[in-house]
Amino acid sequence: METDLLDVLLGAWERNNRILVNLLRVLPPGGLEARAQPGHPTVAQMLTHVVYVRVILVEENAPEAAVPVPGEEWEAQSDPEVIARDLEASAAAVREAVRGRIVQGRMLDDRYDHPLLLLQHLIWHEGYHHGQIKLALQAAGTPLPDDVAGPLTWGVWMRRS
C-alpha cells in the first residue's frame, strides 16, 4: 500500500470540512439560531468563527495562501449557502497553506513546530465546535438523531473512499 502521506493527511482535512458542511446542510429549521445556553454563540456564529479562525491562521502563518478575512469573527450569518461557501474557501486556503509550506520545506511564519500541526489544531478546534453545535441543537429542542448525523459525520471519517 504505497500512498503519499501528505495526500492522506490533507484528505483527512477535507473530510473534516465535509463533516461541518454536512452538518450545516442537515440543520433543522431554526438550527442556525440555536444556542447551548442564553448568551452563548449561535450555531451560525460558531460556524463563522470556524471560518474566521482558519483564515486568520493562514494569513498569519502562510500569507501566500491567504484569502480575504471576514469582517466579523462571530457573524450571525443567516444564509447556509454563504456559510458553506466560506467553509469550502477557508478549508482550501488551509490545505494550500499546509501543502505549500511542506513542499517548499518551510516552517509556518508565526506558530506551530510543523505545518501539519496547523491541521491538527484546526481539526481539534472544529471537533470541539461540532460538539457544541450538537449540544445547542439539543438545548433548542431540535436534536439531530444519530441515524441522521452519524453517516454524515462519523461515517465520513470511517468510510473507505
C-alpha positions as CSV (number, residue, x, y, z in Angstrom):
1,M,0.0,0.0,0.0
2,E,2.0,2.9,-1.3
3,T,0.5,6.3,-0.5
4,D,1.7,9.8,-0.3
5,L,1.3,10.6,3.4
6,L,0.8,14.3,2.8
7,D,-2.2,13.5,0.5
8,V,-3.7,11.3,3.2
9,L,-3.3,14.0,5.8
10,L,-4.8,16.6,3.5
11,G,-7.6,14.2,2.7
12,A,-8.3,13.9,6.4
13,W,-8.6,17.7,6.5
14,E,-11.0,17.6,3.6
15,R,-13.1,15.0,5.4
16,N,-13.1,17.3,8.4
17,N,-14.5,20.1,6.3
18,R,-17.0,17.9,4.7
19,I,-18.4,16.9,8.1
20,L,-19.0,20.5,9.0
21,V,-20.7,21.3,5.7
22,N,-22.8,18.1,6.0
23,L,-23.8,19.2,9.5
24,L,-24.8,22.6,8.2
25,R,-26.9,21.1,5.4
26,V,-29.0,18.9,7.8
27,L,-29.7,21.6,10.3
28,P,-33.4,21.6,11.2
29,P,-35.4,24.8,10.6
30,G,-34.1,27.5,13.1
31,G,-30.9,25.5,13.6
32,L,-28.6,28.3,12.8
33,E,-30.1,30.4,15.6
34,A,-29.8,27.6,18.2
35,R,-27.7,28.2,21.3
36,A,-26.5,25.8,24.0
37,Q,-27.4,28.4,26.7
38,P,-28.5,32.1,26.7
39,G,-25.6,34.3,25.9
40,H,-23.7,31.5,24.1
41,P,-22.9,31.8,20.4
42,T,-25.5,30.6,17.9
43,V,-24.7,27.7,15.6
44,A,-24.3,30.3,12.8
45,Q,-21.8,32.2,14.9
46,M,-19.8,29.1,15.7
47,L,-19.6,28.2,12.1
48,T,-18.5,31.7,11.1
49,H,-16.0,31.7,13.9
50,V,-14.5,28.4,12.5
51,V,-14.1,30.2,9.1
52,Y,-12.5,33.2,10.7
53,V,-10.0,31.2,12.7
54,R,-9.0,29.2,9.6
55,V,-8.5,32.4,7.6
56,I,-6.6,34.3,10.3
57,L,-4.3,31.4,11.0
58,V,-3.5,31.1,7.3
59,E,-2.9,34.9,7.0
60,E,-0.6,34.9,10.0
61,N,1.3,31.7,9.0
62,A,1.3,31.4,5.2
63,P,0.2,34.7,3.8
64,E,0.8,33.4,0.2
65,A,-2.3,31.2,0.6
66,A,-4.4,33.9,2.4
67,V,-8.0,34.6,1.4
68,P,-9.9,37.7,2.5
69,V,-10.6,37.8,6.2
70,P,-14.3,38.1,7.1
71,G,-15.3,41.3,8.7
72,E,-16.7,39.7,11.8
73,E,-15.5,36.7,13.7
74,W,-18.8,35.7,15.3
75,E,-21.2,36.8,12.5
76,A,-24.8,35.7,12.8
77,Q,-25.0,34.7,9.1
78,S,-28.5,33.5,8.2
79,D,-27.7,32.1,4.8
80,P,-26.4,28.5,5.0
81,E,-25.1,28.7,1.4
82,V,-22.9,31.6,2.3
83,I,-21.6,29.7,5.3
84,A,-21.0,26.6,3.2
85,R,-19.1,28.6,0.6
86,D,-17.0,30.2,3.2
87,L,-16.2,26.8,4.8
88,E,-15.1,25.5,1.5
89,A,-12.9,28.5,0.6
90,S,-11.3,28.6,4.0
91,A,-10.6,24.9,4.0
92,A,-9.0,25.2,0.6
93,A,-6.8,28.0,1.9
94,V,-5.6,25.9,4.9
95,R,-5.0,23.0,2.6
96,E,-2.9,25.1,0.2
97,A,-1.0,26.8,3.1
98,V,0.0,23.4,4.6
99,R,0.8,21.7,1.3
100,G,2.8,24.7,0.0
101,R,4.9,25.0,3.1
102,I,5.6,21.3,3.3
103,V,6.5,21.0,-0.4
104,Q,8.8,24.1,0.0
105,G,10.3,22.7,3.2
106,R,9.3,25.9,5.0
107,M,8.0,26.4,8.5
108,L,4.9,28.5,9.1
109,D,5.7,32.1,9.9
110,D,4.2,32.5,13.3
111,R,3.1,29.3,15.1
112,Y,3.5,25.6,15.2
113,D,6.6,23.3,15.1
114,H,5.5,21.9,11.8
115,P,2.8,22.9,9.2
116,L,0.9,19.7,9.9
117,L,0.2,20.9,13.4
118,L,-1.9,23.6,12.0
119,L,-4.2,20.9,10.6
120,Q,-4.2,19.1,13.9
121,H,-5.1,22.3,15.8
122,L,-7.9,23.1,13.4
123,I,-9.4,19.6,13.4
124,W,-9.4,19.6,17.2
125,H,-10.9,23.1,17.3
126,E,-13.6,22.2,14.9
127,G,-14.4,19.0,16.6
128,Y,-14.9,21.0,19.8
129,H,-17.4,23.3,18.0
130,H,-19.1,20.4,16.3
131,G,-19.9,19.1,19.8
132,Q,-21.1,22.5,20.8
133,I,-23.4,22.7,17.8
134,K,-25.0,19.4,18.5
135,L,-25.5,20.5,22.1
136,A,-27.0,23.7,21.0
137,L,-29.5,21.9,18.8
138,Q,-30.4,19.6,21.7
139,A,-30.9,22.5,24.0
140,A,-33.1,24.2,21.4
141,G,-35.3,21.1,21.3
142,T,-34.2,20.1,17.8
143,P,-31.5,17.4,18.2
144,L,-30.1,15.7,15.2
145,P,-30.8,11.9,15.6
146,D,-27.8,9.7,15.4
147,D,-29.2,7.9,12.3
148,V,-29.2,11.3,10.5
149,A,-25.9,12.8,11.9
150,G,-23.9,9.6,12.1
151,P,-23.5,8.8,8.4
152,L,-22.7,12.4,7.7
153,T,-20.1,12.8,10.4
154,W,-18.6,9.6,11.8
155,G,-19.3,7.9,8.6
156,V,-17.2,10.4,6.7
157,W,-14.2,9.6,8.9
158,M,-14.6,5.8,8.9
159,R,-15.8,5.0,5.4
160,R,-13.1,3.9,3.0
161,S,-13.1,6.0,-0.1
